[in-house]
Structures are given as structure tokens and as C-alpha cells.
Amino acid sequence: MELKQLVQSVENEVIELRRHLHQNPEVSGEEYETSKTIQQKLSEAGIYYKTGYAKTGILGIIKGEKPGGTVALRADIDALPIQEENDIPYKSTIQNKMHACGHDAHTSMLIGTGKVLNQLKSELAGTILLVFQPAEENAPIGGSQQMMDDGVFNEFVPDVIFGQHVWPDLPVGEVGVLHNEIMGASDRFKIRVKGSGGHASMPHQSNDAIIIANNLITQLQTIVSRNTDPIDSAVLTIGKIVGGYRYNVIADEVTLEGTIRTFKPEVKEMVKNRFYSIIEGIGKSFDAHMTIDYLDGYPATVNTPEWADEVRNAARKILGENATPAVSPSLGGEDFSRFLKKYPGAFYWLGTSVEDAEPQYPLHDPRFKLNEKALTKGVEVMVQLTLDTLQKLKKEESSQ
């Protein structure tokens, strides 16, 4: 049976599984029923698996009947604490939980990919690892490092690892991939500004924490506008401000929360150093007490050029010569980055935009949707990519 026919044979199951997972989302660290469903699907397909990685993570193992390299394929399985606002038959049934980042699709596509590859194992030269990773959304802790710490690759060490992510900015039938950086480093912070309160009519008797915070926000933005080389990328966003009691009370404390996004390690360190020095300086100039909680998050997701090219070649085989348009990297964070720090590989985007939908709601939006026509294309690309990679690894081994 041809590859396309094999993929078509799992199409309905992939869509049904995706809808089931979408209706029953579980957030980071709580993916117990999701894990059971994945295990059931692997068992039904006759795919051997192991559990016990980062609590709910699973490793499926497909051993080809011929010796060869080892290719790992990763899907994240957790949802987000978001109330879904879509009106669809398979809308989330869990209050304030939603698969708003497409991990339901990632999981179902990897199951479909595993089923197809398992049917081809008599022809396979090597081993395929199906990595179902929890807690991707739980930055900065995540689940990838915990899976590795728990020994997910102790027995079978991947020569290459790939990750696929749905992408509403690309149409169905297109794949985005880049040499080197494709996703950014994502750090988090919380700043507490402590002044002294008082009556609104007597500001001279107080030290207004809101005024201090206002100055701090303005100065922090100069890190990007005046300290970062314009050729480099950096974003500093204050996403949350909490402070004050009522209209006629001067606030004694304000809390700011936000994120810093960068690509290059040296840019990250510069931004972080300036961040600390500006806060210290503002605190001294206003005679205020400042405390900082800084969480180093996921590192940048950096592809291995050789394997990014392999993704591009596989996508063109399946989807056509124009299937891999030029794309720009995103400063969104991704836990797959920790796998790529240890193993060669590539992370790529699968186009899933919804036809005739305006606007296309982004990832993490309560109205996010994806085009299910993309699911079989994602399976087919991942299967082709795996077959091509095993063949390439075999050639490299024989030429040594």
C-alpha cells in the first residue's frame, strides 16, 4: 500500500481523536486521562510503550526489522487554562480549560504517524521513538527536561529529534521551517515596588508606588529601544500591573509582571543585566524598596540546519515545490528547545489556517481554531520525514 493510502486509512481516527482530546482538555501536570487515552491508542495499534516520564509522559517504541539509526518524534499533550469561546460540536466540556495551542492535534497526528510507521516496520532500518510530552505550557519548568531526567532516552538515544506545531499564520499545505533559531527564549519576571501610602491630598507625606512603577515601565522599554542592536530581536512586555486601594489613597505597593523574549544568548544576558540595573537605579532615585523574581525560561529553539533541510525536502515531496515559503522566526517560547540543546533535529510549523475565516485567531486565543484538513498532511509529512531521515542515517553510517 502506498504511503498516501496508509495515511488516508488513519484519517478518520486522527480527526476523531483530536476532537475527543479537544472536548476533554487537561492542563499541565494534570494530563492523566489524556495519557490513558494515548496508551490505549498505542496498545490498539500494537505499539510497545513505556510510561513514568514527567508523571504523564509516554514513550512509544517502533523497532524496524533492520538495523539503523534512531529518530524521535515529539508531540506535547497539555491544554491551557482558557475558557473556550468557539461554538463547535466538539467544544471543550471542561470549564476554563481549552486546547488553544493545538496540542490535541499534535497528539492525534503523532498517533496517526505511529500507526502508519508501525505498518511499515518490516521495511524500516532503525528505531522510531514517539515522545508524548506533558507540561509544555508550564514555563519555565516544562516537561521535556523532566522526561530526559526520568530517563526517556536512556535505552534508545535519538540521532535526530523532530517536533511539529500547528500554525494558523500559514495556509493548509504549507510548512514553515528555518535554519537555526525558529522560536525565542522566554523569561518571566515579577517586580514589587514598595513605597509608602497616604492621603491623595497630601502626596508630600508619601512615596507613591504608582508613580515609581510608571517611571520604571518607561525606563525598562529603553532596553529594547536604546540598548539592543536593531538587527537583533528582543521584546520586554509588562503584562500585568496590580496596585492601589481606591481613588483617594496613594498606593504604597505595586506589582508588575511580564516577560522578556530574545533569540541570542548574549542578547538575553544583556537585557537581563540592564533589567536589574534599571530597577536598582529607579529604586535608589525614588528611595523605594524593589524586589525582583526572575525566572529563566525556555531557551531559544535552535534548529540544526541539516535537519531543517530534511524537513523542507520532505514537505516538498508531499505538498509540492512551493510548500515551504520563507517565514520569520517567532519570539514565542517552546519547551522543545531543551530537546534540541541535547540532540540534533528540527522544529517546524504546519499550516492550519481556517478557510474564509477573518480574522484568523492566534494560538492561545479563546477563539482559536484549526483546519482539520491539515491533520493528514501533518501525518504524511512526518512519516515521509522519518523515512527519509532513517535512510539518510543509514547512508551516513555505511559511508563511515
Order of alpha helices (4+ residues) and beta strands (2+ residues): alpha-alpha-alpha-beta-beta-beta-alpha-beta-alpha-beta-beta-beta-beta-beta-alpha-beta-beta-beta-alpha-beta-beta-alpha-alpha-beta-alpha
